[in-house]
Amino acid sequence: MTKVKKEKVAADGEEAAAADGNEKTYQELIANVNPISQPLASKKLSKKLYKCVKKAAKVKNIRRGVKEVQKFINKGEKGIVVLAGDTLPIDVYCHLPVMCEDRNLPYAYIPSKVDLGSSAGSKRPTCVILIKPHQDYQEAYDECVEEVSSLPKPL
């Protein structure tokens, strides 16, 4: 019995330590980004995109995952495409930026798929999300569209 209690105490202590020291800085996240991750959102823009994803997820106005996003881009759906820069292998989603450019959709890479998944209200990491426009968060959406569109496109 005493061993079980000690393990529980140790596990609780580890969780508390993990919660405090688990947050990686933006610079640490950038170190793990793929070479194709251009245009990469700045720290400020990444936070805005995470907030916009959260608001869109509340009203169920996002498309999540490569298959779903690809299907709805092909159908002509409009929105901002947010890609995670630390997804491996690159082949999983390297065709999406080309599809976005063909259809004039704004897209940007952010450093972490874990953060992208959690901002969408999921425990699973997500490598790509399509944020659709909606009246509930129109201001935040318009601001993100403006900033993402102004990012320099790769050659």
C-alpha positions as CSV (number, residue, x, y, z in Angstrom):
1,M,0.0,0.0,0.0
2,T,2.7,2.5,0.8
3,K,4.4,1.9,-2.5
4,V,1.3,2.8,-4.4
5,K,0.9,6.0,-2.5
6,K,4.5,7.0,-3.1
7,E,4.1,6.3,-6.9
8,K,0.9,8.5,-6.9
9,V,2.8,11.3,-5.2
10,A,5.7,11.0,-7.6
11,A,3.3,10.9,-10.6
12,D,1.5,14.1,-9.4
13,G,4.9,15.8,-8.9
14,E,6.0,14.8,-12.4
15,E,2.7,16.2,-13.9
16,A,3.2,19.5,-12.1
17,A,6.8,19.7,-13.3
18,A,5.7,18.8,-16.8
19,A,3.0,21.5,-16.8
20,D,5.5,24.1,-15.7
21,G,8.4,23.2,-17.9
22,N,6.6,21.7,-20.9
23,E,6.2,24.9,-22.8
24,K,8.9,25.3,-25.5
25,T,9.9,28.8,-26.7
26,Y,9.3,29.9,-30.2
27,Q,13.0,29.7,-30.9
28,E,13.2,26.1,-29.8
29,L,10.2,25.2,-32.0
30,I,11.7,26.9,-35.0
31,A,14.8,24.7,-34.7
32,N,12.7,21.6,-35.6
33,V,11.0,23.1,-38.6
34,N,11.2,21.5,-42.1
35,P,13.2,23.2,-44.9
36,I,10.0,23.6,-47.0
37,S,8.2,25.6,-44.3
38,Q,8.0,28.9,-46.1
39,P,6.3,31.4,-45.4
40,L,6.8,30.8,-41.7
41,A,4.6,32.8,-39.4
42,S,6.2,35.1,-36.8
43,K,5.7,34.5,-33.1
44,K,3.0,37.2,-33.0
45,L,1.2,35.9,-36.1
46,S,1.4,32.3,-34.8
47,K,-0.5,33.4,-31.7
48,K,-3.1,35.2,-33.8
49,L,-3.6,32.1,-35.9
50,Y,-3.9,29.8,-32.8
51,K,-6.6,32.1,-31.4
52,C,-8.4,32.2,-34.7
53,V,-8.3,28.4,-34.9
54,K,-9.7,28.2,-31.3
55,K,-12.6,30.5,-32.2
56,A,-13.3,28.6,-35.4
57,A,-13.2,25.3,-33.6
58,K,-15.8,26.5,-31.1
59,V,-18.3,27.1,-33.9
60,K,-17.2,23.9,-35.7
61,N,-15.9,25.9,-38.7
62,I,-12.6,24.2,-39.4
63,R,-11.3,21.4,-41.6
64,R,-8.7,19.3,-40.0
65,G,-6.2,16.8,-41.5
66,V,-4.6,16.4,-44.9
67,K,-7.4,14.4,-46.5
68,E,-10.2,16.6,-45.4
69,V,-8.4,19.9,-46.2
70,Q,-7.3,18.6,-49.6
71,K,-10.9,17.4,-50.5
72,F,-12.5,20.8,-49.6
73,I,-9.7,22.8,-51.3
74,N,-10.5,20.8,-54.5
75,K,-14.3,21.5,-54.0
76,G,-13.4,25.3,-53.9
77,E,-13.9,26.1,-50.3
78,K,-12.3,29.4,-49.1
79,G,-10.3,30.1,-46.0
80,I,-6.8,30.3,-44.4
81,V,-4.7,27.1,-44.6
82,V,-2.5,26.7,-41.6
83,L,0.3,24.1,-41.9
84,A,2.5,22.7,-39.2
85,G,6.2,23.1,-40.0
86,D,7.5,20.2,-37.9
87,T,5.6,17.4,-39.8
88,L,7.7,14.5,-41.0
89,P,7.8,13.0,-43.6
90,I,7.4,16.1,-45.7
91,D,5.8,14.1,-48.5
92,V,2.6,13.8,-46.4
93,Y,1.6,17.4,-47.1
94,C,4.1,19.0,-49.5
95,H,1.4,19.2,-52.3
96,L,-0.9,21.5,-50.3
97,P,1.0,24.8,-50.8
98,V,0.8,24.3,-54.5
99,M,-2.9,23.7,-54.4
100,C,-3.4,26.8,-52.3
101,E,-1.4,29.0,-54.7
102,D,-3.4,27.7,-57.6
103,R,-6.6,28.6,-55.9
104,N,-5.3,31.9,-54.4
105,L,-5.8,30.7,-50.8
106,P,-3.6,32.3,-48.1
107,Y,-1.5,29.8,-46.3
108,A,1.2,29.9,-43.6
109,Y,3.4,27.5,-41.7
110,I,3.5,27.5,-37.9
111,P,6.3,25.8,-35.9
112,S,4.3,23.1,-34.0
113,K,1.7,20.5,-34.9
114,V,1.1,19.8,-31.2
115,D,0.1,23.4,-30.6
116,L,-2.0,23.4,-33.7
117,G,-3.9,20.3,-32.7
118,S,-4.4,21.6,-29.1
119,S,-5.7,25.0,-30.3
120,A,-8.3,23.1,-32.4
121,G,-9.5,21.4,-29.2
122,S,-8.0,18.0,-29.9
123,K,-5.5,16.0,-28.0
124,R,-3.9,14.7,-31.3
125,P,-1.3,16.8,-33.2
126,T,-2.7,18.1,-36.5
127,C,-0.4,18.9,-39.5
128,V,-2.9,21.1,-41.4
129,I,-6.1,23.0,-40.7
130,L,-8.4,25.1,-43.0
131,I,-10.1,28.0,-41.1
132,K,-13.3,29.0,-42.8
133,P,-14.7,32.5,-42.4
134,H,-17.6,33.1,-40.0
135,Q,-19.4,36.1,-38.5
136,D,-18.6,35.2,-34.9
137,Y,-14.8,35.8,-35.4
138,Q,-14.8,37.9,-38.6
139,E,-12.4,40.6,-37.2
140,A,-9.8,38.1,-36.1
141,Y,-10.2,36.2,-39.4
142,D,-9.8,39.3,-41.5
143,E,-6.7,40.3,-39.6
144,C,-5.1,36.9,-40.0
145,V,-5.9,36.9,-43.8
146,E,-4.3,40.3,-44.2
147,E,-1.1,39.3,-42.4
148,V,-0.8,35.8,-43.9
149,S,-1.3,37.3,-47.4
150,S,1.4,39.8,-46.8
151,L,4.0,37.1,-46.0
152,P,6.6,36.6,-48.7
153,K,5.9,33.6,-50.9
154,P,8.7,31.1,-51.6
155,L,10.3,31.1,-55.0
